């Protein structure tokens, strides 16, 4: 046993530990989450076709500034080192910068995800001054055509402008975050070059059929061949962050760097704009709702005592995958990906690299999205020429 | 800036931007400066790390912590790794400070 484990510098990315003691300990849960995502608002100026929270309209029951401060106080008491703030577009909230400052002043570091619309030159300079705030700019194509197809007209230019502001302000190592799709996997080297150009860190994450992603899944999820290419590319680029999101690909060979397990409710969870606590950012559905920060006992009680999280920390059945020789590598894949493609939670991942997902997907009805904050019906834009 | 090799004869302390959170397996360590996370996977290691600042050398901290000498090499590797990622930094009250100009 090694005495320390040094993970890659990302939310959930831990060094390869496979089934060592640490991974087993993680499965039983921690006293506080390592990686807590907090969607501050469902309001968004974009309506990306794959938005995992189906964002667009603000929810009128959104947590107030005072309620948010109380949650931060609680996270400080629980020694949650940092939070990942998202949305929606979090910078739309009028108290966004106040809450960032409040968190930092209370020892809770902040990384926030943005489409770049709130990052002008002045904001970039303020951000560059703080060690405790990290920024993640979302793009989904290495050029405007590919990106705007998914994220909407003009969104690539907005993101690029934000990156230029951050670079000009001397903000080193901000994150460029890309959800991997059928259209942008061929651009992965271009994303890396872009990150290098801006002195940023590239973060690639898995596309899940969550939120509006359920509707765009068929059109956007990677092909089997692309999954294989991506696996090898990630093995060749250990400095690229992944949020440990591609562990289902580990069945292709040597395990990818990371814990390679589903952290939902064990080391990860999500607080939504109205204070509801879900097992992970990709399962905004009643089935995975553990409680609310507005309940008696607050967030801590939900994290430590809720029935759902307690259940997720118990040993899970390998189910249909029990007889597969690769289960130790992929752990049956992503809970959210299974749920929203109608596969039982102990079934194979819909993108199982051994092909077990396809048949499982066809056999059952899909779960309906239970929370939709879309402003209008969202459809894919013009298809990029590839 | 290149970090000097870890030297158990010198004094170290936790970096001021590092926070430790107790966990059943030991502790989670987070560095607010470089945003890295480490797992300290033994309670004795956590105690040792926290006591470093009280001693003039890592060796003195080992002696005081009454850790079985057979376990020293693995603990020293863990400390060296923490130093390499800037979680531990050489301490000002280093006994060798004057000599090592």
Boltz contact constraints between the chains, C-beta under 6 A:
constraints:
  - contact:
      token1: [A, 3]
      token2: [B, 41]
      max_distance: 6.0
  - contact:
      token1: [A, 3]
      token2: [B, 42]
      max_distance: 6.0
  - contact:
      token1: [A, 3]
      token2: [B, 45]
      max_distance: 6.0
  - contact:
      token1: [A, 3]
      token2: [B, 74]
      max_distance: 6.0
  - contact:
      token1: [A, 3]
      token2: [B, 78]
      max_distance: 6.0
  - contact:
      token1: [A, 4]
      token2: [B, 38]
      max_distance: 6.0
  - contact:
      token1: [A, 4]
      token2: [B, 39]
      max_distance: 6.0
  - contact:
      token1: [A, 4]
      token2: [B, 40]
      max_distance: 6.0
  - contact:
      token1: [A, 4]
      token2: [B, 78]
      max_distance: 6.0
  - contact:
      token1: [A, 4]
      token2: [B, 81]
      max_distance: 6.0
  - contact:
      token1: [A, 5]
      token2: [B, 39]
      max_distance: 6.0
  - contact:
      token1: [A, 6]
      token2: [B, 38]
      max_distance: 6.0
  - contact:
      token1: [A, 7]
      token2: [B, 37]
      max_distance: 6.0
  - contact:
      token1: [A, 9]
      token2: [B, 35]
      max_distance: 6.0
  - contact:
      token1: [A, 9]
      token2: [B, 36]
      max_distance: 6.0
  - contact:
      token1: [A, 25]
      token2: [B, 25]
      max_distance: 6.0
  - contact:
      token1: [A, 30]
      token2: [B, 23]
      max_distance: 6.0
  - contact:
      token1: [A, 79]
      token2: [B, 21]
      max_distance: 6.0
  - contact:
      token1: [A, 81]
      token2: [B, 30]
      max_distance: 6.0
  - contact:
      token1: [A, 109]
      token2: [B, 32]
      max_distance: 6.0
  - contact:
      token1: [A, 131]
      token2: [B, 33]
      max_distance: 6.0
  - contact:
      token1: [A, 132]
      token2: [B, 32]
      max_distance: 6.0
